Amino acid sequence: MTDFQNIGVIGAGAWGTALAQTLASAGRDVTLWAFEENCAAAINDRRENSHFLAGVKLNKAIRATSDITQLGEMDAVLSVAPAQHTRAILSNFAPAARAGLPVMLCSKGIEITSGKFMSDVLAEVMPNAVPAVLSGPSFAIDVAKGLPTAVTLACEDAEIGAALLAAIAAPTFRPYLSTDVLGAEIGGAVKNVLALVCGIVLGKELGRSAHAAIIARGFAEMTRLGVAMGAQAETLTGLCGLGDLVLTCSSEQSRNMSCGLAMGRGQSLKEIMASRKEVTEGVASAPALKALAIRHKVDMPICTAMADIIAGEMDIDRAITALLSREYKVEN
């Protein structure tokens, strides 16, 4: 299969809707699955997803549905369900999906119950699917408005990856091809945790110097974990690693960054999460990253500190003191 004209999108949140919009702009026929029937009806009737992406007029080539089985015979599918719900949703979708269906995983996170990345989850529940990962510095509203964006598309099958790249590319949406699926997933998961930390640093008014240090030392942690798990270091220097890290750690528009800012200003994590309708993936990924670091014997003090804060095992001030009191060492 090299002609990916009919593309399905699983998940009508802000990111799923934005991707549907750019696919339609690229000339594809798009079927967007929404969990809520009223959300699908609103998209079809009013050409707007007012709940998750208000103010964006949606392309007429997007057809919304609340029946996920309608995506089973698509040429390709984008899975944009939150990471912690991906297994359940793909399990429900699996019986309807044709054999060999390319599935582009667009959720950045680690399944907290198993410590597995989304490609592992896909392999378990849809073993006949062709996995790919779409990741990079990309805010949903920027993509939906057609602002210039570049991302990584990783697929181990280079031929299918090239065909998928041609199908999703648009004048202002530029994907770069990779075969390093694991590297793309590691970058997307780690940057969310580091964005929480960067938010805390700025929320506590520790300064931009400390903020830059967290980005740099956090990138070192990301790279160490990636290499230890078999990913390519070069992948993590690209859009899905360093690029996404810089964006997510530098803007309050990031859900993870804004969560950390609120924590740094004294608001409890419980209060923050209760006030949100969208997922903050870094909160779930931090404990899973700590477990991966221990399993692979990788030093990840920043991510580990964030996991301890989330678990209530250490408060923010103690975590800061502990990080600043670490033994001096050669930079690597």
C-alpha positions in Angstrom: 0.0 0.0 0.0 1.6 3.3 -1.1 -1.5 5.5 -1.7 -2.7 6.7 1.6 -5.7 8.8 0.5 -8.3 7.8 3.2 -6.9 8.4 6.6 -8.5 7.9 10.0 -7.7 9.8 13.2 -8.5 8.1 16.6 -9.1 10.9 19.1 -10.8 14.2 18.7 -8.9 16.2 21.3 -7.0 19.3 20.3 -4.1 17.4 18.8 -6.2 14.8 17.0 -8.4 17.6 15.5 -5.4 19.6 14.5 -3.8 16.6 12.7 -7.1 15.9 11.0 -7.1 19.5 9.8 -3.6 19.4 8.4 -4.3 16.0 6.7 -7.4 17.5 5.0 -5.3 20.5 4.0 -2.9 18.0 2.4 -5.7 16.7 0.2 -6.6 13.6 2.2 -10.1 12.3 3.0 -10.2 12.2 6.8 -12.4 10.3 9.2 -12.1 11.6 12.8 -13.2 9.4 15.6 -14.6 11.1 18.7 -15.5 9.3 21.9 -18.4 11.7 22.5 -21.3 11.5 20.0 -22.1 15.2 20.6 -18.5 16.2 19.7 -18.7 14.2 16.4 -22.1 15.8 15.6 -20.8 19.3 16.3 -17.8 18.8 14.0 -20.1 17.6 11.2 -22.8 20.2 11.7 -20.8 23.3 12.6 -17.3 22.5 11.3 -15.8 23.3 14.7 -14.6 21.3 17.7 -15.6 23.9 20.3 -14.7 21.8 23.3 -11.0 21.1 22.5 -10.1 23.5 19.6 -12.4 26.4 19.7 -12.2 29.1 17.0 -10.8 26.9 14.2 -13.0 26.4 11.2 -12.5 22.8 10.1 -12.0 21.6 6.6 -15.0 20.0 4.8 -12.9 17.0 4.0 -13.1 16.0 7.7 -15.9 13.6 8.6 -16.4 12.9 12.3 -17.9 9.7 13.7 -18.3 8.1 17.2 -18.2 4.6 15.6 -14.5 3.6 15.6 -15.2 0.5 13.4 -15.6 2.9 10.5 -11.8 3.5 10.6 -11.0 -0.2 10.1 -10.7 -0.1 6.3 -8.8 3.2 6.1 -5.5 3.3 4.2 -3.8 4.4 7.4 -4.7 5.6 10.9 -3.3 8.1 13.4 -3.8 7.1 17.0 -4.1 10.3 19.1 -5.8 8.9 22.2 -4.1 9.8 25.5 -1.3 7.3 26.3 -3.1 6.0 29.4 -6.2 5.1 27.3 -4.4 3.9 24.2 -4.5 0.2 25.1 -8.2 0.2 25.8 -9.1 2.1 22.7 -6.9 0.2 20.3 -8.2 -3.1 21.8 -11.7 -2.0 20.9 -10.6 -1.0 17.4 -8.5 -4.1 16.7 -11.3 -6.4 15.6 -12.4 -3.9 12.9 -8.9 -3.1 11.6 -7.7 -4.7 8.4 -4.4 -6.7 8.5 -1.3 -4.6 7.7 -3.0 -1.3 8.6 -0.3 1.4 9.2 -0.9 3.0 12.6 0.9 6.3 13.3 1.2 6.7 17.1 0.9 10.4 18.0 0.6 10.2 21.8 3.7 11.0 23.8 3.9 9.0 27.0 4.5 5.7 28.8 1.8 3.3 30.0 2.0 3.6 33.7 0.6 0.2 34.5 3.2 -1.7 32.3 6.0 0.8 31.8 5.6 0.2 28.0 5.8 2.7 25.1 2.9 3.0 22.7 4.6 0.9 20.0 4.8 -1.9 22.6 1.1 -1.5 23.4 0.2 -1.5 19.7 2.3 -4.7 19.1 0.4 -6.5 21.8 -3.2 -5.5 20.9 -2.8 -5.1 17.1 0.1 -7.4 16.1 -0.7 -7.2 12.4 -0.5 -3.4 12.3 2.5 -1.5 10.8 3.7 0.8 13.6 5.0 4.4 13.1 5.5 7.3 15.4 4.7 11.0 14.7 6.4 13.3 17.2 8.1 16.7 17.4 7.7 20.3 18.4 4.1 21.0 17.5 1.4 22.8 19.5 -2.1 21.8 18.3 -3.3 25.4 17.7 -0.3 26.2 15.5 -0.8 23.1 13.3 -4.6 23.8 13.1 -4.0 27.3 12.0 -1.5 26.2 9.3 1.6 27.8 11.0 4.9 26.3 9.9 5.7 23.1 11.8 8.3 20.4 11.4 8.1 16.9 13.0 9.7 13.4 12.9 7.9 10.5 11.3 9.5 7.3 12.4 8.8 3.9 10.8 11.0 0.9 10.7 9.7 0.0 7.2 11.4 2.7 5.3 9.3 2.2 2.2 6.0 2.5 4.0 7.4 5.4 6.0 8.3 7.3 2.9 4.7 6.8 1.6 3.2 7.9 4.9 5.4 11.0 4.9 4.2 12.0 1.4 0.6 11.5 2.5 0.7 13.7 5.6 3.1 16.4 4.4 1.4 19.8 3.7 2.8 23.2 2.7 3.3 24.3 6.3 3.6 20.8 7.9 7.0 19.3 7.2 7.8 15.7 8.4 11.3 14.3 8.4 11.7 10.6 8.1 13.4 8.2 10.5 13.5 4.5 11.1 14.1 4.9 14.9 10.7 4.3 16.4 12.0 3.8 20.0 14.1 7.0 19.9 11.1 9.1 18.8 9.0 7.7 21.6 11.7 8.2 24.2 12.1 11.8 23.2 8.3 12.5 23.4 8.0 10.9 26.8 11.0 12.4 28.6 10.4 16.0 27.4 7.0 16.0 29.1 8.6 15.2 32.5 11.3 17.8 32.0 8.7 20.4 31.1 7.1 19.9 34.5 10.5 20.5 36.1 11.1 23.6 34.0 7.7 24.9 35.0 8.5 24.4 38.7 11.8 26.3 38.3 10.1 29.3 36.7 7.1 29.1 39.1 9.5 29.4 42.0 11.3 32.2 40.3 14.7 30.4 40.3 15.7 32.3 37.1 16.3 31.6 33.4 19.8 30.3 34.1 18.4 27.4 36.1 15.7 26.9 33.5 18.4 26.6 30.8 20.4 24.2 33.0 17.4 21.9 33.4 16.9 21.8 29.6 20.6 21.0 29.0 21.0 18.4 31.8 17.6 17.0 31.0 18.6 16.5 27.4 21.6 14.5 28.7 19.2 12.3 30.7 17.0 11.8 27.7 20.0 10.8 25.5 21.5 8.4 28.2 18.2 6.6 28.5 17.7 6.4 24.7 21.2 4.9 24.1 20.8 2.5 27.0 17.6 1.2 25.5 18.9 0.9 22.0 17.8 4.1 20.4 20.0 6.2 18.1 21.6 9.3 19.8 21.1 11.2 16.6 17.4 10.8 16.8 17.3 12.6 20.1 19.2 15.5 18.7 16.5 16.1 16.2 12.9 17.3 16.2 11.4 14.5 18.3 14.0 15.0 21.0 15.8 18.3 21.4 13.3 20.2 19.3 10.3 19.0 21.2 12.1 19.5 24.5 12.9 23.2 23.8 9.3 24.0 22.8 7.6 22.2 25.6 10.0 23.5 28.3 9.7 27.1 27.1 6.0 28.0 26.8 3.1 28.1 29.2 1.0 26.9 26.2 2.4 23.5 27.1 0.1 21.6 29.5 3.1 20.1 31.3 5.0 23.4 31.6 1.9 25.1 32.9 1.3 22.4 35.4 4.8 22.8 36.7 4.4 26.5 36.9 1.3 26.1 39.1 3.1 23.6 41.3 6.1 26.0 41.7 3.7 28.8 42.7 2.3 26.6 45.5 -0.7 24.9 44.0 -1.1 21.2 44.8 -0.9 18.7 42.0 -4.4 17.4 43.0 -5.9 20.8 42.6 -4.2 21.3 39.2 -5.4 18.0 37.8 -8.9 18.5 39.0 -9.2 21.8 37.1 -8.1 20.3 33.8 -10.1 18.7 31.0 -7.1 17.6 29.0 -4.4 15.1 29.9 -1.0 16.2 31.4 1.1 13.2 30.2 4.2 14.0 32.2 2.5 13.3 35.5 1.9 9.7 34.4 5.2 9.3 32.6 7.5 10.4 35.5 7.0 7.3 37.7 7.4 5.0 34.6 10.6 6.9 33.6 12.1 6.4 37.1 11.4 2.7 36.8 13.0 2.5 33.4 16.1 4.4 34.7 16.5 1.9 37.5 16.0 -1.1 35.2 18.5 0.1 32.6 20.9 1.5 35.3 20.8 5.0 33.8 21.4 8.1 36.0 18.4 10.4 35.6 18.3 12.6 38.7 16.0 15.3 37.3 13.3 12.9 36.1 13.7 10.8 39.3 13.2 13.9 41.5 10.0 14.8 39.5 8.7 11.3 40.0 9.4 11.5 43.8 7.6 14.9 43.9 4.5 13.4 42.1 4.5 10.4 44.4 4.6 12.6 47.5 7.9 11.1 48.6 9.7 14.5 48.5 8.6 18.1 48.5 9.7 20.6 45.9 12.2 22.4 48.1 13.9 19.2 49.3 14.1 18.0 45.7 15.8 21.3 44.6 18.3 21.1 47.5 19.1 17.4 46.7 19.8 18.2 43.0 22.0 21.2 43.9 23.9 19.1 46.5 24.9 16.3 44.1 28.5 15.4 43.8 30.5 17.5 41.2 31.3 15.5 38.1 32.5 15.7 34.5 29.8 16.9 32.2 28.4 14.1 30.0 
